[in-house]
Amino acid sequence: MARIKQGVFSWEDVLAQQYQNNKPTGLPRSRRYSALQGQRTPPKPDTRTEWTIQHQSALLARLSPELRLMIWEMVLGGMRIHIVQRTNRRMGHILCPRTGSCEICRGGHRSMKDVPGRLLALSMTCKQIYCESIGMLYSLNTFEFSNTWSLTYLRPTIPGDFWDAIRAVELRWAFPGHFLPCKDTVKSIYFSAGRQQWVETCQAVTCMPGLQTFTLQLSGSWFCEPVEKIPVFLEPLRELHLRQRWKLQLPQQPYYVEEIRNIDGDLRKRGIECLVRAV
Ligand SMILES: [Zn+2]
């Protein structure tokens, strides 16, 4: 657990405290490792994947497993899921309608409400369907993190095997300038979201065992950060090696559009495996 400095010394400290204070509570530890049980009590058997065959159910008893899995896949796959932060350190989700009118895709998020039942309705029908389908929810959808810090906040709130099953991630991170004086010109770019938080987020991404596609969208402010800072900013992602290059989307400001070739060349030189474009 990160140590919190006593007192506030800089803007970076304010963000670090905010980051720690807003972290959602993680899942409770498995009872098998409960301190109350100690070593003497034998661990309880894991019954999460056990169910009784429901002979009365035509769907479950008559359809072959292959057909059932195809149905679950059609219901649960192919979605874009916005992960959002709610009040009281809760995490939530909103299904992206992909219509162009999505408020979160356009940069907002406050007024949209998640519909918790919809995403999990099928999996929560019974234990058998849950066991057969829940993994698909994580492996067959794109998880989009628009709120800064959401990625590292989500991780402790879902079981590790679900986290490991995630294959597609889109991350939006603010890359604006700032008005705060700072002697360290490199560090200054982190003020919008916090350097520690950025590094932690990158570490979490590079350690995702199932990750196949990753898109980082850098959002800019009305003025531009020097392009030289981008490779430095992206350094923590150097260890991200995917089968295909991950995608870097820059703000569509003329300054960045004109510099794409130079940015791309610089990133390649540094061994950062991404495809650059401006959106
Ligand atoms: Zn959306």
Residues whose N, C-alpha, C, O or C-beta is under 5 A from the ligand:
A	BS01	ZN	C96 P97 C102 I104 C105
